[in-house]
Amino acid sequence: MISIENLSKEYGQKKALDAINITFEKGKVYGIVGENGAGKTTLFRCIAGIENYSGQIISDFDKLKDFLGLLPTEPFFFSKITGKEYIRLLANARRVKLGSIEAKNIFDLPLNQYAATYSTGMKKKLALTAILLQKNEVFILDEPFNGVDIQSNLLITELIKKLKTLQKTIIITSHIFATLSATCDEIFLLKAGKIDKNLARDEFSHLEATMKDITIGNRIEQLGLK
């Protein structure tokens, strides 16, 4: 379990997160949605221990970051590290012994090629593979479906479902509502750094309507298309 209590984060005069209170349980998938700049990535970085913050994050682990795999929106890779070396590096950081990495290459990545030369989708799949092989208990996936082909989207969806059956805690954000609807048990709407709504699975259709209203509104009419 992860309990977030009154978590706030400021960048100078700007309040990125404002008194966030959420509880994440084992064996469940949680979605965080909101417009760009709502605070989703900042929240993820705080949970992962990358950002300083005020408030508390309490978990079942002595050091949550040692049991957490973070998939950022744009994973970073050193210029002269191959895909295989990157996976090995992250596994070694958690003292996880891997057998044949090629046998675990479910996305058919060119593992002997420099990771920095990968496409956006390939980088995302490499970073995801690496945190999966770390044997983490908590997964934070920031836009895991962005830039990834349809076949890989299907595979990632099934991976999330598998992690749920293994009693992992999964927190994801996505601009593709259908992927959230297919995987999440609960979705939180983040608006201007605050939790505006939280909805259970049977209320997801209401959230989709709310998101369309927030995102679209009368903006199309403003263009005056004819």
Secondary structure, DSSP 8 states (H G I E B T S, - for coil): -EEEEEEEEEETTEEEEEEEEEEE-TTEEEEEE--TTSSHHHHHHHHTTSS--EEEEEESSSSGGGGEEEE-SS----TT-BHHHHHHHHHHHTT---S-TGGG-TT---TTSBGGGS-HHHHHHHHHHHHHHTT-SEEEEESTTTT--HHHHHHHHHHHHHHHHTT-EEEEE-S-HHHHHHH-SEEEEEETTEEEEEEEGGGHHHHHHHHHHHHTTTHHHHTT--
